[in-house]
Amino acid sequence: MAVEVLLPKIGFSMNEGTLAEWLVEDGGQAVEGQPLYALESEKSTQEVESPASGTLRIIAQIGETYEVGTLLATIG
């Protein structure tokens, strides 16, 4: 069963964020607890950890802005 990678709410007032960089390539191996992607919000850029280990399937594109809770990728 695939694990969904959703855009997290990093700050109290955060409603959206910009996907700055994928740190694991599409089809690459994500490792739970390791940095998966960089997310830019109004105040900072942060690396977000992988919620699971497995093969990453990217859906969201770098440079695009997404709302909190948007599906960015799956890990299977």
LUMROMAR-342361 format. One record per residue: residue number from 1; residue in one letter; chain; x, y, z of N, C-alpha, C, O, CB in turn. Coordinates in steps of 0.02 Angstrom, whole numbers. Each point is the difference from the previous one (the first is absolute). Glycine has a CB too. Layout:
BEGIN
resi:NUM&resn:A&chain:A&n_xx:X&n_yy:Y&n_zz:Z&ca_xx:X&ca_yy:Y&ca_zz:Z&c_xx:X&c_yy:Y&c_zz:Z&o_xx:X&o_yy:Y&o_zz:Z&cb_xx:X&cb_yy:Y&cb_zz:Z
...
This chain:
BEGIN
resi:1&resn:M&chain:A&n_xx:42&n_yy:-59&n_zz:0&ca_xx:-42&ca_yy:59&ca_zz:0&c_xx:44&c_yy:62&c_zz:0&o_xx:47&o_yy:5&o_zz:40&cb_xx:-138&cb_yy:-67&cb_zz:21
resi:2&resn:A&chain:A&n_xx:76&n_yy:109&n_zz:-105&ca_xx:40&ca_yy:61&ca_zz:-6&c_xx:-16&c_yy:49&c_zz:56&o_xx:-57&o_yy:6&o_zz:22&cb_xx:61&cb_yy:-22&cb_zz:-146
resi:3&resn:V&chain:A&n_xx:48&n_yy:51&n_zz:146&ca_xx:-7&ca_yy:53&ca_zz:49&c_xx:-3&c_yy:67&c_zz:-36&o_xx:42&o_yy:13&o_zz:-44&cb_xx:20&cb_yy:-82&cb_zz:132
resi:4&resn:E&chain:A&n_xx:-111&n_yy:110&n_zz:-72&ca_xx:-6&ca_yy:66&ca_zz:-32&c_xx:47&c_yy:50&c_zz:33&o_xx:7&o_yy:2&o_zz:61&cb_xx:-127&cb_yy:-27&cb_zz:-90
resi:5&resn:V&chain:A&n_xx:152&n_yy:65&n_zz:-13&ca_xx:42&ca_yy:55&ca_zz:24&c_xx:-41&c_yy:64&c_zz:-11&o_xx:-10&o_yy:21&o_zz:-57&cb_xx:121&cb_yy:-82&cb_zz:30
resi:6&resn:L&chain:A&n_xx:-134&n_yy:91&n_zz:82&ca_xx:-42&ca_yy:59&ca_zz:-3&c_xx:39&c_yy:61&c_zz:21&o_xx:46&o_yy:-4&o_zz:41&cb_xx:-147&cb_yy:-66&cb_zz:-18
resi:7&resn:L&chain:A&n_xx:82&n_yy:128&n_zz:-49&ca_xx:31&ca_yy:63&ca_zz:20&c_xx:-18&c_yy:14&c_zz:73&o_xx:-60&o_yy:7&o_zz:16&cb_xx:56&cb_yy:38&cb_zz:-136
resi:8&resn:P&chain:A&n_xx:53&n_yy:-41&n_zz:165&ca_xx:-15&ca_yy:9&ca_zz:71&c_xx:-12&c_yy:74&c_zz:17&o_xx:20&o_yy:45&o_zz:-36&cb_xx:49&cb_yy:-146&cb_zz:61
resi:9&resn:K&chain:A&n_xx:-102&n_yy:110&n_zz:31&ca_xx:-9&ca_yy:68&ca_zz:28&c_xx:58&c_yy:10&c_zz:48&o_xx:1&o_yy:-31&o_zz:54&cb_xx:-130&cb_yy:30&cb_zz:-66
resi:10&resn:I&chain:A&n_xx:176&n_yy:44&n_zz:-6&ca_xx:61&ca_yy:8&ca_zz:40&c_xx:-7&c_yy:56&c_zz:51&o_xx:32&o_yy:-2&o_zz:53&cb_xx:34&cb_yy:-39&cb_zz:-150
resi:11&resn:G&chain:A&n_xx:-107&n_yy:91&n_zz:83&ca_xx:-10&ca_yy:54&ca_zz:48&c_xx:-74&c_yy:12&c_zz:11&o_xx:-42&o_yy:-22&o_zz:-39&cb_xx:149&cb_yy:74&cb_zz:3
resi:12&resn:F&chain:A&n_xx:-124&n_yy:-18&n_zz:90&ca_xx:-70&ca_yy:12&ca_zz:18&c_xx:-39&c_yy:33&c_zz:-55&o_xx:-58&o_yy:-18&o_zz:-13&cb_xx:94&cb_yy:27&cb_zz:131
resi:13&resn:S&chain:A&n_xx:-5&n_yy:39&n_zz:-152&ca_xx:-36&ca_yy:38&ca_zz:-51&c_xx:11&c_yy:-25&c_zz:-71&o_xx:-23&o_yy:31&o_zz:-48&cb_xx:32&cb_yy:66&cb_zz:123
resi:14&resn:M&chain:A&n_xx:27&n_yy:-152&n_zz:-82&ca_xx:17&ca_yy:-26&ca_zz:-67&c_xx:-61&c_yy:-31&c_zz:-33&o_xx:-32&o_yy:-45&o_zz:28&cb_xx:150&cb_yy:25&cb_zz:9
resi:15&resn:N&chain:A&n_xx:-134&n_yy:43&n_zz:-98&ca_xx:-55&ca_yy:-28&ca_zz:-39&c_xx:24&c_yy:-31&c_zz:-65&o_xx:-35&o_yy:-41&o_zz:-29&cb_xx:-40&cb_yy:126&cb_zz:79
resi:16&resn:E&chain:A&n_xx:135&n_yy:-65&n_zz:-72&ca_xx:29&ca_yy:-27&ca_zz:-62&c_xx:76&c_yy:5&c_zz:4&o_xx:28&o_yy:35&o_zz:42&cb_xx:-131&cb_yy:-1&cb_zz:-108
resi:17&resn:G&chain:A&n_xx:135&n_yy:-71&n_zz:21&ca_xx:73&ca_yy:1&ca_zz:-4&c_xx:22&c_yy:-15&c_zz:-70&o_xx:-37&o_yy:-27&o_zz:-40&cb_xx:46&cb_yy:-8&cb_zz:160
resi:18&resn:T&chain:A&n_xx:53&n_yy:54&n_zz:-135&ca_xx:29&ca_yy:-12&ca_zz:-67&c_xx:50&c_yy:-56&c_zz:4&o_xx:45&o_yy:0&o_zz:42&cb_xx:-62&cb_yy:121&cb_zz:-73
resi:19&resn:L&chain:A&n_xx:9&n_yy:-170&n_zz:-12&ca_xx:47&ca_yy:-56&ca_zz:-3&c_xx:65&c_yy:25&c_zz:-31&o_xx:2&o_yy:15&o_zz:-60&cb_xx:-97&cb_yy:-100&cb_zz:50
resi:20&resn:A&chain:A&n_xx:147&n_yy:88&n_zz:50&ca_xx:64&ca_yy:29&ca_zz:-23&c_xx:44&c_yy:-52&c_zz:-35&o_xx:33&o_yy:16&o_zz:-49&cb_xx:-40&cb_yy:66&cb_zz:142
resi:21&resn:E&chain:A&n_xx:8&n_yy:-143&n_zz:-66&ca_xx:47&ca_yy:-50&ca_zz:-27&c_xx:-19&c_yy:-69&c_zz:26&o_xx:-17&o_yy:-9&o_zz:58&cb_xx:109&cb_yy:95&cb_zz:-64
resi:22&resn:W&chain:A&n_xx:-89&n_yy:-135&n_zz:-38&ca_xx:-4&ca_yy:-70&ca_zz:21&c_xx:70&c_yy:-23&c_zz:17&o_xx:46&o_yy:10&o_zz:-41&cb_xx:-149&cb_yy:-33&cb_zz:-32
resi:23&resn:L&chain:A&n_xx:113&n_yy:-8&n_zz:130&ca_xx:66&ca_yy:-23&ca_zz:21&c_xx:10&c_yy:-74&c_zz:-17&o_xx:56&o_yy:-26&o_zz:6&cb_xx:-57&cb_yy:110&cb_zz:86
resi:24&resn:V&chain:A&n_xx:-53&n_yy:-117&n_zz:-115&ca_xx:3&ca_yy:-69&ca_zz:-25&c_xx:-33&c_yy:2&c_zz:-69&o_xx:-53&o_yy:30&o_zz:-8&cb_xx:49&cb_yy:-84&cb_zz:126
resi:25&resn:E&chain:A&n_xx:35&n_yy:22&n_zz:-167&ca_xx:-27&ca_yy:1&ca_zz:-68&c_xx:-62&c_yy:-45&c_zz:-6&o_xx:-10&o_yy:-46&o_zz:40&cb_xx:125&cb_yy:67&cb_zz:-84
resi:26&resn:D&chain:A&n_xx:-156&n_yy:-5&n_zz:-6&ca_xx:-58&ca_yy:-42&ca_zz:-15&c_xx:24&c_yy:-71&c_zz:-15&o_xx:45&o_yy:-9&o_zz:-41&cb_xx:-110&cb_yy:108&cb_zz:-4
resi:27&resn:G&chain:A&n_xx:36&n_yy:-148&n_zz:78&ca_xx:22&ca_yy:-69&ca_zz:-8&c_xx:56&c_yy:-20&c_zz:47&o_xx:20&o_yy:-58&o_zz:3&cb_xx:-55&cb_yy:66&cb_zz:-120
resi:28&resn:G&chain:A&n_xx:62&n_yy:42&n_zz:154&ca_xx:54&ca_yy:-13&ca_zz:47&c_xx:-26&c_yy:-28&c_zz:65&o_xx:-61&o_yy:-5&o_zz:11&cb_xx:127&cb_yy:97&cb_zz:-63
resi:29&resn:Q&chain:A&n_xx:-20&n_yy:-111&n_zz:95&ca_xx:-18&ca_yy:-30&ca_zz:64&c_xx:-3&c_yy:52&c_zz:56&o_xx:51&o_yy:30&o_zz:18&cb_xx:1&cb_yy:-138&cb_zz:-55
resi:30&resn:A&chain:A&n_xx:-112&n_yy:120&n_zz:62&ca_xx:-9&ca_yy:44&ca_zz:58&c_xx:13&c_yy:-41&c_zz:63&o_xx:-16&o_yy:-59&o_zz:2&cb_xx:-68&cb_yy:132&cb_zz:-64
resi:31&resn:V&chain:A&n_xx:113&n_yy:-41&n_zz:113&ca_xx:14&ca_yy:-34&ca_zz:63&c_xx:-36&c_yy:39&c_zz:55&o_xx:10&o_yy:60&o_zz:8&cb_xx:103&cb_yy:-103&cb_zz:-49
resi:32&resn:E&chain:A&n_xx:-154&n_yy:7&n_zz:79&ca_xx:-39&ca_yy:32&ca_zz:54&c_xx:46&c_yy:39&c_zz:46&o_xx:50&o_yy:-26&o_zz:23&cb_xx:-135&cb_yy:-66&cb_zz:-30
resi:33&resn:G&chain:A&n_xx:66&n_yy:155&n_zz:20&ca_xx:38&ca_yy:43&ca_zz:45&c_xx:55&c_yy:40&c_zz:-34&o_xx:28&o_yy:45&o_zz:31&cb_xx:-53&cb_yy:-126&cb_zz:56
resi:34&resn:Q&chain:A&n_xx:40&n_yy:65&n_zz:-150&ca_xx:51&ca_yy:37&ca_zz:-37&c_xx:-32&c_yy:56&c_zz:-41&o_xx:-58&o_yy:-7&o_zz:-19&cb_xx:131&cb_yy:-96&cb_zz:14
resi:35&resn:P&chain:A&n_xx:-37&n_yy:158&n_zz:-9&ca_xx:-29&ca_yy:55&ca_zz:-39&c_xx:-25&c_yy:-24&c_zz:-68&o_xx:34&o_yy:-37&o_zz:-36&cb_xx:42&cb_yy:116&cb_zz:94
resi:36&resn:L&chain:A&n_xx:-137&n_yy:-58&n_zz:-76&ca_xx:-32&ca_yy:-21&ca_zz:-62&c_xx:-6&c_yy:57&c_zz:-50&o_xx:11&o_yy:-9&o_zz:-60&cb_xx:-74&cb_yy:-77&cb_zz:124
resi:37&resn:Y&chain:A&n_xx:44&n_yy:145&n_zz:-39&ca_xx:-7&ca_yy:59&ca_zz:-43&c_xx:9&c_yy:64&c_zz:41&o_xx:-4&o_yy:-1&o_zz:61&cb_xx:-73&cb_yy:-63&cb_zz:-137
resi:38&resn:A&chain:A&n_xx:88&n_yy:120&n_zz:40&ca_xx:6&ca_yy:65&ca_zz:32&c_xx:-63&c_yy:40&c_zz:-15&o_xx:-24&o_yy:1&o_zz:-57&cb_xx:151&cb_yy:-2&cb_zz:47
resi:39&resn:L&chain:A&n_xx:-154&n_yy:33&n_zz:61&ca_xx:-62&ca_yy:36&ca_zz:-4&c_xx:11&c_yy:72&c_zz:21&o_xx:27&o_yy:14&o_zz:54&cb_xx:-92&cb_yy:-119&cb_zz:-32
resi:40&resn:E&chain:A&n_xx:45&n_yy:152&n_zz:-66&ca_xx:5&ca_yy:71&ca_zz:16&c_xx:-68&c_yy:25&c_zz:24&o_xx:-51&o_yy:-11&o_zz:-33&cb_xx:144&cb_yy:27&cb_zz:-53
resi:41&resn:S&chain:A&n_xx:-93&n_yy:18&n_zz:144&ca_xx:-61&ca_yy:32&ca_zz:24&c_xx:14&c_yy:75&c_zz:3&o_xx:53&o_yy:23&o_zz:-23&cb_xx:-89&cb_yy:-126&cb_zz:90
resi:42&resn:E&chain:A&n_xx:-9&n_yy:141&n_zz:-40&ca_xx:8&ca_yy:72&ca_zz:3&c_xx:63&c_yy:21&c_zz:37&o_xx:32&o_yy:50&o_zz:-17&cb_xx:-155&cb_yy:-39&cb_zz:13
resi:43&resn:K&chain:A&n_xx:142&n_yy:-50&n_zz:55&ca_xx:54&ca_yy:21&ca_zz:44&c_xx:66&c_yy:-38&c_zz:-8&o_xx:52&o_yy:24&o_zz:22&cb_xx:-141&cb_yy:8&cb_zz:55
resi:44&resn:S&chain:A&n_xx:87&n_yy:-92&n_zz:-106&ca_xx:61&ca_yy:-40&ca_zz:-1&c_xx:-3&c_yy:-56&c_zz:-53&o_xx:-52&o_yy:-12&o_zz:-31&cb_xx:67&cb_yy:37&cb_zz:152
resi:45&resn:T&chain:A&n_xx:42&n_yy:-57&n_zz:-130&ca_xx:4&ca_yy:-61&ca_zz:-40&c_xx:21&c_yy:-56&c_zz:46&o_xx:49&o_yy:6&o_zz:37&cb_xx:-19&cb_yy:58&cb_zz:-144
resi:46&resn:Q&chain:A&n_xx:-68&n_yy:-119&n_zz:106&ca_xx:15&ca_yy:-56&ca_zz:44&c_xx:1&c_yy:-65&c_zz:-39&o_xx:-36&o_yy:-8&o_zz:-49&cb_xx:-16&cb_yy:70&cb_zz:145
resi:47&resn:E&chain:A&n_xx:94&n_yy:-108&n_zz:-73&ca_xx:0&ca_yy:-67&ca_zz:-28&c_xx:-53&c_yy:-41&c_zz:38&o_xx:-4&o_yy:4&o_zz:61&cb_xx:127&cb_yy:4&cb_zz:-94
resi:48&resn:V&chain:A&n_xx:-162&n_yy:-46&n_zz:-4&ca_xx:-53&ca_yy:-41&ca_zz:29&c_xx:22&c_yy:-73&c_zz:-4&o_xx:22&o_yy:-23&o_zz:-53&cb_xx:-112&cb_yy:107&cb_zz:21
resi:49&resn:E&chain:A&n_xx:82&n_yy:-120&n_zz:87&ca_xx:21&ca_yy:-70&ca_zz:3&c_xx:-50&c_yy:-47&c_zz:-32&o_xx:-60&o_yy:15&o_zz:-3&cb_xx:121&cb_yy:11&cb_zz:107
resi:50&resn:S&chain:A&n_xx:-36&n_yy:-81&n_zz:-128&ca_xx:-42&ca_yy:-51&ca_zz:-31&c_xx:-41&c_yy:-35&c_zz:54&o_xx:26&o_yy:-18&o_zz:53&cb_xx:58&cb_yy:2&cb_zz:-145
resi:51&resn:P&chain:A&n_xx:-150&n_yy:6&n_zz:80&ca_xx:-41&ca_yy:-34&ca_zz:49&c_xx:6&c_yy:-76&c_zz:-2&o_xx:-27&o_yy:-35&o_zz:43&cb_xx:-51&cb_yy:130&cb_zz:-51
resi:52&resn:A&chain:A&n_xx:113&n_yy:-122&n_zz:-43&ca_xx:6&ca_yy:-73&ca_zz:-8&c_xx:60&c_yy:-15&c_zz:-44&o_xx:29&o_yy:44&o_zz:-31&cb_xx:-154&cb_yy:-59&cb_zz:45
resi:53&resn:S&chain:A&n_xx:143&n_yy:-49&n_zz:-17&ca_xx:53&ca_yy:-23&ca_zz:-45&c_xx:-32&c_yy:-36&c_zz:-59&o_xx:-50&o_yy:-35&o_zz:7&cb_xx:132&cb_yy:24&cb_zz:90
resi:54&resn:G&chain:A&n_xx:-51&n_yy:20&n_zz:-155&ca_xx:-25&ca_yy:-34&ca_zz:-60&c_xx:16&c_yy:41&c_zz:-62&o_xx:39&o_yy:47&o_zz:2&cb_xx:-129&cb_yy:-101&cb_zz:64
resi:55&resn:T&chain:A&n_xx:58&n_yy:35&n_zz:-122&ca_xx:12&ca_yy:33&ca_zz:-64&c_xx:-44&c_yy:62&c_zz:-6&o_xx:-60&o_yy:-3&o_zz:9&cb_xx:89&cb_yy:-107&cb_zz:-61
resi:56&resn:L&chain:A&n_xx:3&n_yy:166&n_zz:37&ca_xx:-34&ca_yy:65&ca_zz:-5&c_xx:-30&c_yy:9&c_zz:-69&o_xx:33&o_yy:-10&o_zz:-50&cb_xx:45&cb_yy:58&cb_zz:134
resi:57&resn:R&chain:A&n_xx:-142&n_yy:-29&n_zz:-86&ca_xx:-35&ca_yy:18&ca_zz:-63&c_xx:-23&c_yy:72&c_zz:7&o_xx:-48&o_yy:14&o_zz:36&cb_xx:11&cb_yy:-135&cb_zz:-58
resi:58&resn:I&chain:A&n_xx:71&n_yy:167&n_zz:-12&ca_xx:-13&ca_yy:72&ca_zz:5&c_xx:-61&c_yy:20&c_zz:-41&o_xx:-7&o_yy:-21&o_zz:-58&cb_xx:129&cb_yy:41&cb_zz:78
resi:59&resn:I&chain:A&n_xx:-164&n_yy:21&n_zz:10&ca_xx:-59&ca_yy:27&ca_zz:-34&c_xx:8&c_yy:76&c_zz:-9&o_xx:-14&o_yy:26&o_zz:-54&cb_xx:-59&cb_yy:-117&cb_zz:102
resi:60&resn:A&chain:A&n_xx:95&n_yy:125&n_zz:4&ca_xx:6&ca_yy:73&ca_zz:0&c_xx:65&c_yy:24&c_zz:-32&o_xx:51&o_yy:-33&o_zz:4&cb_xx:-121&cb_yy:36&cb_zz:100
resi:61&resn:Q&chain:A&n_xx:66&n_yy:55&n_zz:-136&ca_xx:57&ca_yy:27&ca_zz:-37&c_xx:36&c_yy:54&c_zz:40&o_xx:-31&o_yy:39&o_zz:36&cb_xx:-29&cb_yy:-65&cb_zz:-143
resi:62&resn:I&chain:A&n_xx:126&n_yy:28&n_zz:100&ca_xx:42&ca_yy:51&ca_zz:32&c_xx:-21&c_yy:69&c_zz:-25&o_xx:-15&o_yy:10&o_zz:-59&cb_xx:111&cb_yy:-92&cb_zz:69
resi:63&resn:G&chain:A&n_xx:-97&n_yy:130&n_zz:37&ca_xx:-15&ca_yy:69&ca_zz:-17&c_xx:-74&c_yy:17&c_zz:4&o_xx:-18&o_yy:59&o_zz:-4&cb_xx:116&cb_yy:-62&cb_zz:-69
resi:64&resn:E&chain:A&n_xx:-140&n_yy:-47&n_zz:81&ca_xx:-72&ca_yy:12&ca_zz:5&c_xx:-20&c_yy:10&c_zz:73&o_xx:32&o_yy:-26&o_zz:46&cb_xx:-52&cb_yy:-43&cb_zz:-150
resi:65&resn:T&chain:A&n_xx:-34&n_yy:108&n_zz:114&ca_xx:-26&ca_yy:12&ca_zz:67&c_xx:-62&c_yy:-43&c_zz:10&o_xx:-44&o_yy:-4&o_zz:-42&cb_xx:89&cb_yy:123&cb_zz:42
resi:66&resn:Y&chain:A&n_xx:-47&n_yy:-152&n_zz:59&ca_xx:-54&ca_yy:-46&ca_zz:16&c_xx:-30&c_yy:16&c_zz:68&o_xx:34&o_yy:27&o_zz:43&cb_xx:21&cb_yy:-116&cb_zz:-113
resi:67&resn:E&chain:A&n_xx:-119&n_yy:73&n_zz:79&ca_xx:-33&ca_yy:9&ca_zz:64&c_xx:19&c_yy:-55&c_zz:48&o_xx:17&o_yy:-56&o_zz:-22&cb_xx:-113&cb_yy:113&cb_zz:-36
resi:68&resn:V&chain:A&n_xx:93&n_yy:-43&n_zz:123&ca_xx:13&ca_yy:-50&ca_zz:51&c_xx:-47&c_yy:-59&c_zz:-12&o_xx:-60&o_yy:9&o_zz:-12&cb_xx:96&cb_yy:80&cb_zz:96
resi:69&resn:G&chain:A&n_xx:-9&n_yy:-150&n_zz:-80&ca_xx:-40&ca_yy:-60&ca_zz:-9&c_xx:0&c_yy:-26&c_zz:-71&o_xx:-28&o_yy:-54&o_zz:-13&cb_xx:-41&cb_yy:92&cb_zz:104
resi:70&resn:T&chain:A&n_xx:100&n_yy:-2&n_zz:-138&ca_xx:3&ca_yy:-23&ca_zz:-70&c_xx:45&c_yy:-61&c_zz:-6&o_xx:52&o_yy:-4&o_zz:32&cb_xx:-71&cb_yy:122&cb_zz:-72
resi:71&resn:L&chain:A&n_xx:-2&n_yy:-166&n_zz:-1&ca_xx:41&ca_yy:-60&ca_zz:-12&c_xx:59&c_yy:19&c_zz:-45&o_xx:-9&o_yy:24&o_zz:-56&cb_xx:-93&cb_yy:-100&cb_zz:67
resi:72&resn:L&chain:A&n_xx:163&n_yy:66&n_zz:15&ca_xx:61&ca_yy:17&ca_zz:-37&c_xx:31&c_yy:-61&c_zz:-33&o_xx:29&o_yy:6&o_zz:-54&cb_xx:-9&cb_yy:86&cb_zz:134
resi:73&resn:A&chain:A&n_xx:-26&n_yy:-150&n_zz:-48&ca_xx:31&ca_yy:-61&ca_zz:-25&c_xx:-28&c_yy:-59&c_zz:38&o_xx:-38&o_yy:7&o_zz:48&cb_xx:144&cb_yy:55&cb_zz:-79
resi:74&resn:T&chain:A&n_xx:-87&n_yy:-122&n_zz:9&ca_xx:-15&ca_yy:-60&ca_zz:38&c_xx:65&c_yy:-40&c_zz:9&o_xx:47&o_yy:7&o_zz:-39&cb_xx:-166&cb_yy:-10&cb_zz:-7
resi:75&resn:I&chain:A&n_xx:120&n_yy:-37&n_zz:99&ca_xx:56&ca_yy:-44&ca_zz:12&c_xx:-27&c_yy:-70&c_zz:6&o_xx:-42&o_yy:-14&o_zz:43&cb_xx:109&cb_yy:105&cb_zz:16
resi:76&resn:G&chain:A&n_xx:-43&n_yy:-136&n_zz:-103&ca_xx:-26&ca_yy:-68&ca_zz:-2&c_xx:52&c_yy:-51&c_zz:14&o_xx:-15&o_yy:-60&o_zz:1&cb_xx:-68&cb_yy:98&cb_zz:-80
